[in-house]
Amino acid sequence: MKKNFKIIILIFFAIILIYFLKTNFTEYNLEKSINACIVAQKRTSETFDLEKAKKYCDEQVRKQKEDY
């Protein structure tokens, strides 16, 4: 009985840990993708506006994430 209880507690904590890591690192990876897009926009654009690039990249990256 104690062995089953320990296994259930371990599984419960593993699920919480996986959920926590997924939510935190998903946002981190999204921000890195947006920043990479902004750098690419800066390198390829003759007239660079940071706010427009942020808005454009945010829309494009989030759209690609939804489509994936």
ChimeraX commands (.cxc) that place a marker at each C-alpha (Angstrom):
marker #1 position 0.00,0.00,0.00 radius 0.5
marker #1 position 2.80,2.43,0.90 radius 0.5
marker #1 position 4.62,1.58,-2.33 radius 0.5
marker #1 position 1.54,2.45,-4.43 radius 0.5
marker #1 position 1.12,5.72,-2.54 radius 0.5
marker #1 position 4.75,6.69,-3.21 radius 0.5
marker #1 position 4.34,5.93,-6.91 radius 0.5
marker #1 position 1.16,8.02,-7.11 radius 0.5
marker #1 position 2.87,10.97,-5.36 radius 0.5
marker #1 position 5.89,10.66,-7.68 radius 0.5
marker #1 position 3.68,10.66,-10.78 radius 0.5
marker #1 position 1.73,13.65,-9.47 radius 0.5
marker #1 position 4.92,15.69,-8.94 radius 0.5
marker #1 position 6.27,14.65,-12.35 radius 0.5
marker #1 position 3.09,15.90,-14.04 radius 0.5
marker #1 position 3.30,19.22,-12.19 radius 0.5
marker #1 position 6.98,19.58,-13.13 radius 0.5
marker #1 position 6.31,18.85,-16.81 radius 0.5
marker #1 position 3.45,21.37,-16.88 radius 0.5
marker #1 position 5.61,24.03,-15.20 radius 0.5
marker #1 position 8.54,23.52,-17.58 radius 0.5
marker #1 position 6.29,23.50,-20.65 radius 0.5
marker #1 position 4.56,26.78,-19.78 radius 0.5
marker #1 position 7.77,28.61,-18.85 radius 0.5
marker #1 position 10.02,27.46,-21.67 radius 0.5
marker #1 position 7.37,27.80,-24.37 radius 0.5
marker #1 position 7.21,31.54,-23.73 radius 0.5
marker #1 position 11.01,31.74,-23.56 radius 0.5
marker #1 position 11.39,30.05,-26.96 radius 0.5
marker #1 position 8.69,32.29,-28.43 radius 0.5
marker #1 position 10.56,35.41,-27.30 radius 0.5
marker #1 position 13.82,34.09,-28.75 radius 0.5
marker #1 position 12.11,33.50,-32.09 radius 0.5
marker #1 position 10.64,37.00,-32.09 radius 0.5
marker #1 position 14.04,38.52,-31.26 radius 0.5
marker #1 position 15.68,36.55,-34.08 radius 0.5
marker #1 position 13.02,37.82,-36.48 radius 0.5
marker #1 position 13.69,41.42,-35.36 radius 0.5
marker #1 position 17.42,41.01,-35.99 radius 0.5
marker #1 position 16.69,39.61,-39.45 radius 0.5
marker #1 position 14.36,42.53,-40.18 radius 0.5
marker #1 position 17.07,44.98,-39.11 radius 0.5
marker #1 position 19.67,43.36,-41.35 radius 0.5
marker #1 position 17.45,43.21,-44.43 radius 0.5
marker #1 position 15.62,46.52,-44.13 radius 0.5
marker #1 position 16.94,49.83,-45.40 radius 0.5
marker #1 position 14.62,51.81,-43.14 radius 0.5
marker #1 position 14.30,50.05,-39.80 radius 0.5
marker #1 position 11.60,50.91,-37.27 radius 0.5
marker #1 position 11.89,48.88,-34.08 radius 0.5
marker #1 position 8.23,49.10,-33.06 radius 0.5
marker #1 position 6.97,48.05,-36.50 radius 0.5
marker #1 position 9.45,45.17,-36.59 radius 0.5
marker #1 position 8.38,43.98,-33.12 radius 0.5
marker #1 position 4.71,44.07,-34.08 radius 0.5
marker #1 position 5.29,42.33,-37.41 radius 0.5
marker #1 position 7.52,39.62,-35.93 radius 0.5
marker #1 position 5.19,38.99,-33.00 radius 0.5
marker #1 position 2.26,38.50,-35.37 radius 0.5
marker #1 position 4.20,36.26,-37.74 radius 0.5
marker #1 position 5.77,34.04,-35.07 radius 0.5
marker #1 position 2.52,33.57,-33.17 radius 0.5
marker #1 position 0.71,32.82,-36.45 radius 0.5
marker #1 position 3.28,30.19,-37.37 radius 0.5
marker #1 position 3.02,28.68,-33.89 radius 0.5
marker #1 position -0.76,28.38,-34.23 radius 0.5
marker #1 position -0.48,26.86,-37.72 radius 0.5
marker #1 position 2.11,24.34,-36.56 radius 0.5
marker link #1:1,2 radius 0.2
marker link #1:2,3 radius 0.2
marker link #1:3,4 radius 0.2
marker link #1:4,5 radius 0.2
marker link #1:5,6 radius 0.2
marker link #1:6,7 radius 0.2
marker link #1:7,8 radius 0.2
marker link #1:8,9 radius 0.2
marker link #1:9,10 radius 0.2
marker link #1:10,11 radius 0.2
marker link #1:11,12 radius 0.2
marker link #1:12,13 radius 0.2
marker link #1:13,14 radius 0.2
marker link #1:14,15 radius 0.2
marker link #1:15,16 radius 0.2
marker link #1:16,17 radius 0.2
marker link #1:17,18 radius 0.2
marker link #1:18,19 radius 0.2
marker link #1:19,20 radius 0.2
marker link #1:20,21 radius 0.2
marker link #1:21,22 radius 0.2
marker link #1:22,23 radius 0.2
marker link #1:23,24 radius 0.2
marker link #1:24,25 radius 0.2
marker link #1:25,26 radius 0.2
marker link #1:26,27 radius 0.2
marker link #1:27,28 radius 0.2
marker link #1:28,29 radius 0.2
marker link #1:29,30 radius 0.2
marker link #1:30,31 radius 0.2
marker link #1:31,32 radius 0.2
marker link #1:32,33 radius 0.2
marker link #1:33,34 radius 0.2
marker link #1:34,35 radius 0.2
marker link #1:35,36 radius 0.2
marker link #1:36,37 radius 0.2
marker link #1:37,38 radius 0.2
marker link #1:38,39 radius 0.2
marker link #1:39,40 radius 0.2
marker link #1:40,41 radius 0.2
marker link #1:41,42 radius 0.2
marker link #1:42,43 radius 0.2
marker link #1:43,44 radius 0.2
marker link #1:44,45 radius 0.2
marker link #1:45,46 radius 0.2
marker link #1:46,47 radius 0.2
marker link #1:47,48 radius 0.2
marker link #1:48,49 radius 0.2
marker link #1:49,50 radius 0.2
marker link #1:50,51 radius 0.2
marker link #1:51,52 radius 0.2
marker link #1:52,53 radius 0.2
marker link #1:53,54 radius 0.2
marker link #1:54,55 radius 0.2
marker link #1:55,56 radius 0.2
marker link #1:56,57 radius 0.2
marker link #1:57,58 radius 0.2
marker link #1:58,59 radius 0.2
marker link #1:59,60 radius 0.2
marker link #1:60,61 radius 0.2
marker link #1:61,62 radius 0.2
marker link #1:62,63 radius 0.2
marker link #1:63,64 radius 0.2
marker link #1:64,65 radius 0.2
marker link #1:65,66 radius 0.2
marker link #1:66,67 radius 0.2
marker link #1:67,68 radius 0.2
view
